[in-house]
Structure formats: C-alpha cells, structure tokens
C-alpha cells in the first residue's frame, strides 16, 4: 500500500506492506527487496492469488534473488500453483534456476512427486540446465526417474503397406520421458559427469515407449557423449516395449556407422521386434542398407522373410531404391522374384515406389514383368498404374529403336479413316519414352 505524508512542507511517500496482495504486487514488479524480511513468511509467499503465489511469480520473472535465502525454505519452494507446479518448475522453465540456492537442489526436492509426475528434475533437464544441479544430487534414481508414461504407439511408421503410426518421438508429450532422455535430446548430457553414466543409468528402460538411454544414443548417433565402458554386451539386446533394440533405432535413422562395432553380431543384426522386423529390414527400408557391415549382407539374411507380411530385406531395399547398394554376389534374378505372403515380389515393391530405375540392369528379363502378385497384378501393370511403365520396359531391356524398326517392317494396314503420319506417331512415342 502506497502511503503519502506531508510534514513541514515536505512530502514523503513510502510503501507499507500490510497484506499478502501487496507482496504479490511486489513479486510482479520486482520490488520484493523493499519488503521487510519479517513479512516474507511462508504463508505470505505461498498464498495463492489468481492461481499463483508470490513465490511462483518471482520464480517466473527472475526475482527470487530479491528474497532472503533463509526465507526460501523447501516448503516454500515446493508449494503448488494452480498448475500443480512449484517455484522450482517455474524457475527452471524460465532459466532462472541460478537464483535458487544450491542447498535446495537436493534429490528429495528435485524428485518431488507430491502433485505431479513431472518433477522439478524433469523441468530442469528439459530446459537444458542440468549442469546447474550439484553433482551429488544427480543420483541414479533422479536420472532414470520417468514421468507419467503415455504410449500411443501402435505400429512403426516405416512398415510397408501399413497406415502411418500415430507415434512421433518429437511430438510425444514431454511428460512421458525420463530425466536422462531429456538430457540426451537437448544435448545437455555432456554436463553430467561421465562417472554417473553407468550401465545402470544407460540401460534403465524408463524412457519413452519403454526404451533405454542407449536407444536414444543410437537414434541420435551420439555415442561419443557417453563413456565407452557403459556400452556392454547387454546393450545390443536391450528392447523397448515393442521389442526394438538400439540397432533398430540406429538403422531407422541412418546412424549405423556411429554404432560401436562390438554391437554388430549376427544375433543383433537379425533381432526380431514385435512386428518381425530386424535392424537389417529397417536399414533396407530407410535407404541405409550400405551402412550394414558386409559380413552380414548374406543371401540368407537378406532373403529372411520375417518382415511385415512376409517381406524380406530385398523387398525393403527395392522399395527404398537401394538394391544397387547390395554386393552383386548376393543379388540375382531369383532374389527379385520371391513373393511375400501376398505374392508380391521385390519388383512389385519397386514398381509401387517408382524405383524400378534403381534396380541394377541386366538382371530382370522381359517375362519377369508378367509375374503376378496380389490380386493377380503383374509388375508391368503395377508400374503402368503408378506412372513408371517405361522404367519397367527399360529395366527389362526393352529397346525402343528395335520396336520402331519392327513396326516399319510390318506390312501396311488398310486405312479406315483419315491417315495419321507415322512420323507423328513415332514422335509421340519418343516423347513419352524420354
């Protein structure tokens, strides 16, 4: 309350803080330093007005440093707002954590779940300020603590002939992630001492969709940000709730070259997830099959039909246009004619994706274009339907010039209507072919 007095012709004015509303206004205007310390009680700092208390407003606006440190007690700092968040949440969200006394950043307060599963530690990690937390407070329990999980995943978005999954890692609500995962995603994991990134922390499956921090490392390809000794034999076979390993994540994102060599084994490269897909399948469909070590690109692995609907890695590579990345020793005509559960061959997949031009020449014959797949549809018919019929003809060695020559050698047919110059017809054919 603003008070004005006049004495001996001198006008005096000062602020008299007698109500909590005045303290709230001081928090809004950055004048908390003018409030007598004995008025900054726990009750005054945590009294809710308009959904928020003075301590919340001060944390949001960066005025916590105007409050005497002895008044910033744990009870004051974790007092909830209408949003079920406390002053630590708001300070972290607005990058004002540096104003919070280090003595308050204890594991108990950082992991407080009194009102919400989104703890102050999660907010700090999301803001990228984990480096401001005392190292002694970054316990395994804090780093692996997961907020309320909310998995909406149904099927992977990279499955052939399947509708796209609602899952999008970027679009997932932040409240379904662990502290270490948030640090991975915003690059602040470097602020965590390497001694704390133990196998127990990195392998704990508390991230989104039941993944571990190792899955996130594989997806981002940031293996150099974690200690080498945290990568163990167990790492290669860690599964999320859909059975996907770190190699599945790396293969999908094209980050296989960054993966430590010790994780590449026959069993890990051919590890099946919930949908029967292996890292080899994911790499083939993502266009990254060249990142698979050569010793695993065998005909036995490539022809395994454990993928969705009985598809092999040949099907996936054909769809992504990367059949040419395979060694010639494991790519032959027979490999392109093996059907999936519906009879669809890799050539059908290439035709559907308009990738027939990416199939190496000299393998496919003209009669292969008549191979029937689902609903008895041939490769040529499918290519024509998708507007790449000429790709199919080129692939099979169809020679336009020979076709034109054979047309010229045929006996002339009797005209039944106005004649069309042959040169005009051939020019249309040439333009369509080109």
N, C-alpha and C positions, 0 to 999 in steps of 0.2 A: 504494500500500500504506500503510495507516494504522499508524504506529509510536507506541507509548506508552513513555515513560521516566519513572523516578522518581529524583529527586536531592535529597537533603537535605530529604525530606518534601514536595517539590514535584513534582506530576505534570505531565508535559509530553506533548503529543501533536502530531504533525505528519504530513503525507503525504509519503511517499517514492515518487517516480515512477521505477520501475526497469523496467517492462515496458510494451509498447505497449498492453496491455489496460488499464492504469491511465490512459493518455491517452484511450483510448476512453471510459472511465467519466467522465473529466473533461469530455469533449465532451458527454456525455449530461446531466451535472449542472450544466453551466455554470461549471465551476471551472478552465477552461483557463488563466486568468490566473495561477493558482497554480503552474503547471508551469514549471520553469526553461526559459528560451528555448532553451538549447543542447540540450534533449531534444526539442524540437519540430522534428525533422528531417523531410526529405521522406519518408523511409522510415516514420517513426513516424506521420505524418499521413495517409499513403495506404495503410497496412496494412489489408487487408480482414478484418473480423470480422463474422460473421453477415450477410455480403453487402455491408456498408458500412464505410467507413473513417472515422476521427475527423473528417476534413475534411468528409465528407458529412453527418455528424450535426450538426456545428457549423453548417453552412450551412442545414440544415433547421430547427434550433431557434433560430437567430439569435445564435450565439455566435462568429461569425467575427471580430468586433471584439475578442475576447479573445486572438487570435493575433497576434503581432508582424507588422507589414506585410511586413517583409523575408522572413518565412517563407512568405508567400502568393505563391509563385512560379507562373509559368504551368504548370509540370509538376505542381505540387500541385493547382492549380485544375481541370485537365482530366483528372486521374486518374479512371478509370471505377469505377462501382459495379457491383453485380450486375445492375442495370437498364440498364447501358450509358449511364448519365447521369453527369455530373460535378457538382462543387460549384457551378458557375455555374447549372446547371439547377435544383438544389435551392434555391439562394438566391433565384432569380427566382420559382420556383413558390411559395415561402413568403413572398414580398415582403420578402426580406432583402437585396436587391441593393444597397441603400445602404451595406451593410457591406463591400462589395467595393471595393478601391482602384480608382480611375478608370484608373490606368495599366494595369490588367489587362483593361480592356474595349476591346481592340483588335480590328480587323476579323479578324485571324488567329484569335484565341481565340473571338470571337463566332460565327465561321463554321466552327468546328472540326467536321469530319465524321469524326473518327477511328473512331468506333464506331457512330454512328447518324446518319441524315439529319435527325433532329430536333435542330437545333443550339441552342446557348445563345441565339442571337438569336431563334429561334422561341419559346423558352420565355419570354424577356423580353417579346416582343411579345404573346404570349398572356396574360401577367399584366397587361398594360396599363402596364408600367413602361419603355417605350421612351424616355421623357423623361429617365431616369437615365443613359442611354448618352451619352458625349461625342459632340457633333455631328460631329466629324471621323471618327468610326467608322461613321457611318451612310452608308456608300457605296452606290452603285447596286447593286453586287454583293450587299451584305448585304440591302438592302431587297427585292430581287427574287429572292433565293435561295428555292428551293422545296424542301420536304422530299419524301420519297418519295411519289410520286403514286399514288393508288389510286382509279381511276374505276370506279364500279359503275353508272353511268348507262346506261340503255338507251333509254328514250323519255320524253318530258316527261309529267309527271303531269296536264297540262291538256289532253291530247288527247282528243277526243270518242270514245266507244265503245272506248277502249283501257284495259287494266288500268293501275293506278297504277304509276308508275315507282318503283324502289327508291331513287332519288335523293332525298335530302333535305339541302339545304345545311346546315341546323342540325345534322343527325345525322352528317354526314361526319366521319371521324376527323380530328383537328386535324393529324395528320402528313401530310396531303395539301395543305397550304396554304403560301402564301408569307408572308414577314415583313410585307410591306406589306398583304396581305389581312387578316392577323390584326389589324393596327393599325386597319384600316378597320372591322372588325366590332366591336371593343371601344371604338371612339371615341377611341383614343389617337393617331390620325394627326395631331391638332392639335399634338402635342408634337414633330412632325418639322418642321424649318424648311421653309418653302414653297419655298425655293430648291432643295431636294433632290427635290421632287416634280415632276421634269422629265417631258417626254413619254416619255423613255426608260424611266423608272421606271413611269409610269402605264400605258404601252401594252405593257409586257412581259407576255407571256402565260404567266405562271408561277403563276397562282392555280389554284384547284380547277377541274377539268374543262377546263383549257387557257384559262381566262378571264384577262382582264387586270384590273388595279386599277380601270380605268374601268367594267368590267362591275359590279364591286362597288359603286362610287359610284352607278351608275344604279339598281341594285337597292335601295340604301338611300336614294337621293334626297339624298345629302349633297354636292351639287355645290359648296356654299359652303365646304367644308372643303379644297378644292384650288385652286391658282392658276388663274385664268381662262385664262392663256396655255398651260396644259398641255392644254387641250381644242383639238384640231386637226381639220382635215377628215378625217384618218385615223381619228379616234375613232369616227365614225359607222359605220364598216365593219369595226371590229375583230371578229373571230369567235373564239368558243371552239371546242372540238373538235367541237361539234355544229352549228356554223355560226350560232350565235346572237350577235347584236350587243348593244351596251349598250341599244339601244331595245327589243329583245326582253325584256331583263331588267326594264327600267322599265315596259313595258307589262303584263307579267305581275303585277307588284307594285302597279300603280296609281300609279306615281311619274312619269308622263309630264309633269305640269305643272312639275316641277322641272328637267326637262331643258333645257339651253341651246337657244335657238331655232335656232342655226346647225346643229344636228344633224338637224333635220327637213328632209328632202328627199324628193322622190318616190322616188328610188332607195333611201333608207334606210328609209322607211316601208314599202316593198314588198319589202324584202330577204328572200330566202328562206333559211330554215335547212335543216338536214338533212332535216326532215320536210315541207318545202314550206310552212312557216308563216311569216307575216310579222308584224312588230310590230302591224300592224292586226288580224290574226287574234287575236293574244294579248290585245290590248286588248279586243276584242269579247267573247271568251270570259270574260275576267276581270271583265267588267262595267264596263270603264273606257273604252268607245269615245268617250265625251264628252270625254275628255282629248286625243284626236287633233285637231290643228288642222283647222278646217273646210275649208280648201282641199284637204285630202287625202281628205275624205269624199265622193268622187265615185262615181257608179254604176259606173264602170269599175273602180275599186279595190275597192269593196265586193263586186262580183259575180265577182271573180277567184277561180277555183276551184282554186287551188294548194294549198289546205289539205289536211289529212289526209282521205283517201278522197274527194277532190274537193269538199270543203266550202268555201263562201265565207264572207266575213265576215258575211253575212246569217244563215247557219246558226249561227255562233258567237254573234252578238248575240241571236238567237231563244232559244238555249239559256240564256243568262245573263239573259234578260228585259230587254234594253236596246235593243230595236228602237225604242222610243219616244224614245230619245236621238238618233236619226238625224234629219237635216233632212227635212221632208216632201217636199222636191223629189227626194230620192233613194230614197224608199220607196213602192213601189206594189204593186199586186196581183201583177203579173208577177214581181216580185223575190222574192215569198214562195212562188212555185210552181216555181222552178228546182230540179231534183233534183241530188243529188250522184252519185257513181259507182254508188250503190245505188238511186237514185231517190228518196232521202229529201229532202224539201223543208225549208225553214226552219220551216214549220208542223209538220212531223213532229218536229223538234227541240224546238220549244216545247211540244208535247204530251208528249213524253218527259220533259221537265224540269218539267212542270206550270206552264208560263209562258205559257199562252195568254191569260190575263187581261192580260199585259203587252204584247200585240200591239195597236197602235193600232186603234180601232174604225173602221168604215166602209170598210175595205179588203177584207176577206175576205167572200166570198159563201158561201151555203149549199152550193153544189155543190163548193166548194173543199175541203170536209171529206171528200169522197169520193175525193180524189186518192190514188192508190195508190203506196206506196213499196216498201221492201224486203219481200220475201215477199208482195207484193200487199196490204199492210196499209194501210188508209186512215187519214187523220188522226183521224177520229171514233173509229174502232176503237181506235187507239193511245191517244187521250185517255180513252176509257172504261176501257181496261185499266189506265191509271195513275191512275184515280180523279179525272179532271178533265174528264169528259164534258160537264158543264154549262158549264165555261169555253168549250168549243168552241161550244156552242149559243149562248151569249151573244155570242161573238165574231162569229158569222155572222148576228146579228140575230134569232135565234130568240126569239119572243115568247110567253111562257107564257100570258098572258091571251088572246091570239088563239087559241092552241091549245085552251084550255079552252072558249072560245066556240064553236069549230068542233066540239068534242066534244058540247056541249049541243045543237047544231043537227042532229046526226045522229039518224036515226030509232032509236027504242029497239029493242034486240035482244031476242028472247025469252029469258027466264031459263031456264037449265037446272039451276040449283041454288039454294041459299039466296041471296036478294038481298043485295048489299052497297051500302049507301047511297053515292050519288055524292059527297055532301059528304065522306065519309070518304076516298074515293079521291083527291079533289082536294086534301084537306088533306095527305095523304101526299106528293103531287106537290109541293105548295108548300113543305113542309118540306125535301124533298130538294133543291129548287131553291135555297132560301135557304141 
